[in-house]
Amino acid sequence: WIYVNYWNDDYYSQWNHQLVFTVTELLSTMLVLSLANKNEAFSHYKALAVSVVGLSHIIAGGWDQFVLNVVRGEGRSHQ
């Protein structure tokens, strides 16, 4: 749905950024489902990958939404 909004609002600068978030979230979701499957052995690497994706999203979102838009004042009025 977010892609339709970006396309409609001519807000293409966030398109690739959102695409990376979407792909990594799908990867993370697949890993979580794999970890939750009783038929598969638990893997610390999968758990670490899920944690890294989550942490990278927190850092990227914090940088994007707070540092650039608020602290540096680079945001637009609708942000």
BALOBA-1460 file (C-alpha; in Angstrom, 3 decimals):
// residues 79
<rec num="1" residu="w" x="0.000" y="0.000" z="0.000"/>
<rec num="2" residu="i" x="2.831" y="2.382" z="0.790"/>
<rec num="3" residu="y" x="4.137" y="2.064" z="-2.763"/>
<rec num="4" residu="v" x="0.808" y="3.304" z="-4.146"/>
<rec num="5" residu="n" x="1.006" y="6.319" z="-1.830"/>
<rec num="6" residu="y" x="4.571" y="7.127" z="-2.899"/>
<rec num="7" residu="w" x="3.605" y="6.819" z="-6.553"/>
<rec num="8" residu="n" x="0.469" y="8.927" z="-6.115"/>
<rec num="9" residu="d" x="2.246" y="11.680" z="-4.146"/>
<rec num="10" residu="d" x="5.292" y="11.827" z="-6.471"/>
<rec num="11" residu="y" x="7.437" y="10.945" z="-3.478"/>
<rec num="12" residu="y" x="9.859" y="8.777" z="-5.415"/>
<rec num="13" residu="s" x="12.898" y="9.586" z="-3.271"/>
<rec num="14" residu="q" x="11.685" y="7.099" z="-0.636"/>
<rec num="15" residu="w" x="10.779" y="4.338" z="-3.118"/>
<rec num="16" residu="n" x="14.109" y="2.459" z="-2.996"/>
<rec num="17" residu="h" x="14.427" y="3.005" z="0.733"/>
<rec num="18" residu="q" x="11.004" y="1.441" z="1.315"/>
<rec num="19" residu="l" x="11.845" y="-1.405" z="-1.061"/>
<rec num="20" residu="v" x="14.900" y="-2.318" z="1.024"/>
<rec num="21" residu="f" x="12.798" y="-2.201" z="4.197"/>
<rec num="22" residu="t" x="10.132" y="-4.419" z="2.626"/>
<rec num="23" residu="v" x="12.587" y="-7.023" z="1.333"/>
<rec num="24" residu="t" x="14.496" y="-7.215" z="4.609"/>
<rec num="25" residu="e" x="11.241" y="-7.462" z="6.584"/>
<rec num="26" residu="l" x="10.113" y="-10.345" z="4.381"/>
<rec num="27" residu="l" x="13.465" y="-12.056" z="4.924"/>
<rec num="28" residu="s" x="13.190" y="-11.510" z="8.659"/>
<rec num="29" residu="t" x="9.633" y="-12.867" z="8.696"/>
<rec num="30" residu="m" x="10.699" y="-15.994" z="6.816"/>
<rec num="31" residu="l" x="13.514" y="-16.541" z="9.323"/>
<rec num="32" residu="v" x="11.155" y="-16.112" z="12.282"/>
<rec num="33" residu="l" x="8.723" y="-18.617" z="10.779"/>
<rec num="34" residu="s" x="11.612" y="-21.018" z="10.236"/>
<rec num="35" residu="l" x="12.713" y="-20.569" z="13.852"/>
<rec num="36" residu="a" x="9.153" y="-21.209" z="15.051"/>
<rec num="37" residu="n" x="8.887" y="-24.455" z="13.093"/>
<rec num="38" residu="k" x="9.200" y="-27.410" z="15.476"/>
<rec num="39" residu="n" x="10.532" y="-29.609" z="12.667"/>
<rec num="40" residu="e" x="13.638" y="-27.455" z="12.180"/>
<rec num="41" residu="a" x="16.519" y="-27.136" z="14.603"/>
<rec num="42" residu="f" x="17.043" y="-23.763" z="16.248"/>
<rec num="43" residu="s" x="19.799" y="-21.717" z="14.635"/>
<rec num="44" residu="h" x="21.596" y="-18.926" z="16.447"/>
<rec num="45" residu="y" x="22.582" y="-17.481" z="13.070"/>
<rec num="46" residu="k" x="18.943" y="-17.091" z="12.059"/>
<rec num="47" residu="a" x="18.125" y="-15.440" z="15.374"/>
<rec num="48" residu="l" x="21.103" y="-13.127" z="14.947"/>
<rec num="49" residu="a" x="19.994" y="-12.240" z="11.411"/>
<rec num="50" residu="v" x="16.513" y="-11.333" z="12.680"/>
<rec num="51" residu="s" x="18.073" y="-9.152" z="15.388"/>
<rec num="52" residu="v" x="20.389" y="-7.441" z="12.907"/>
<rec num="53" residu="v" x="17.496" y="-6.645" z="10.564"/>
<rec num="54" residu="g" x="15.462" y="-5.213" z="13.438"/>
<rec num="55" residu="l" x="18.354" y="-3.147" z="14.761"/>
<rec num="56" residu="s" x="19.248" y="-1.839" z="11.306"/>
<rec num="57" residu="h" x="15.629" y="-0.764" z="10.795"/>
<rec num="58" residu="i" x="15.645" y="1.076" z="14.113"/>
<rec num="59" residu="i" x="18.889" y="2.858" z="13.251"/>
<rec num="60" residu="a" x="17.858" y="3.699" z="9.676"/>
<rec num="61" residu="g" x="14.404" y="4.890" z="10.745"/>
<rec num="62" residu="g" x="15.834" y="6.957" z="13.580"/>
<rec num="63" residu="w" x="18.360" y="8.555" z="11.274"/>
<rec num="64" residu="d" x="15.836" y="9.160" z="8.515"/>
<rec num="65" residu="q" x="12.900" y="10.360" z="10.568"/>
<rec num="66" residu="f" x="14.597" y="12.113" z="13.461"/>
<rec num="67" residu="v" x="18.111" y="13.236" z="12.611"/>
<rec num="68" residu="l" x="17.549" y="14.317" z="9.007"/>
<rec num="69" residu="n" x="13.987" y="15.608" z="9.294"/>
<rec num="70" residu="v" x="13.986" y="17.122" z="12.791"/>
<rec num="71" residu="v" x="17.540" y="17.880" z="13.868"/>
<rec num="72" residu="r" x="18.881" y="18.949" z="10.483"/>
<rec num="73" residu="g" x="15.551" y="20.396" z="9.323"/>
<rec num="74" residu="e" x="15.612" y="18.657" z="5.953"/>
<rec num="75" residu="g" x="12.055" y="17.320" z="6.226"/>
<rec num="76" residu="r" x="9.096" y="18.672" z="4.314"/>
<rec num="77" residu="s" x="5.946" y="20.083" z="5.886"/>
<rec num="78" residu="h" x="4.069" y="16.780" z="5.524"/>
<rec num="79" residu="q" x="6.733" y="14.894" z="7.479"/>
